[in-house]
Amino acid sequence: MILTCYRHPLPADYNMARIRDRIAARGPLWDGAPGLVFKAFTIEDRASGAAANAYSSLYLWQNAPAAADFFAGPAFEAVIAAFGRPRTEIWLPFVISPGRAAGASSLAIDERTLPAGADLAAERRAEVEQGAALAAEPDVLAVVSGLDPTGWRLVRFVLRAPATNAGAEIAHLAAPGLAALRDMPAAIA
């Protein structure tokens, strides 16, 4: 699997209804996307208490070829045409912990840099425990921790319902591969 995300910062006076309309029109097109476990279309809206306006997409792909097909295809060309080519972050899924919630309406992100000399095996075990504890909460759809070995960052994404004041709003969740994720025998990808 592979985890990718890009974020489009928007002006403070941007009409966020335009983003909601875009998600309403394009989101359902992803509901059966091949190679996709899930895509969270997220909104940060100043009118709802966010620090800034932004539109983001978080993807969990079944494999690198599926992600490459997206980046080389017409769907990503539409992103570039509308917003310019975004800086895209890529992580290796370090730990994946499926939850029991039927959907998700908020995305919380916790990021930290691993110190030099960190015991990666111990870090992974700790993420397994933390992910399992969070995923056991009834309103959690999934917990995905990604490792960026270029900057030695560990990022934890928690997809949760209902919406909370912490994190971004998930305006649409396309999850064609969620059943397969829930059938995984272990929490480690």
KAPEJO-V185311 format. One record per helix or strand of 2 or more residues. SS is the DSSP state (H for helix, E for strand). FROM is the first residue (numbers start at 1). TO is the last residue. If there is no record, write none. Layout:
BEGIN
SS/FROM/TO ; SS/FROM/TO
END
This chain:
BEGIN
E/2/10 ; H/16/30 ; E/36/44 ; H/46/48 ; E/53/61 ; H/64/71 ; H/74/83 ; E/88/98 ; E/106/113 ; H/120/135 ; E/140/148 ; E/153/160 ; E/168/174 ; H/178/182
END
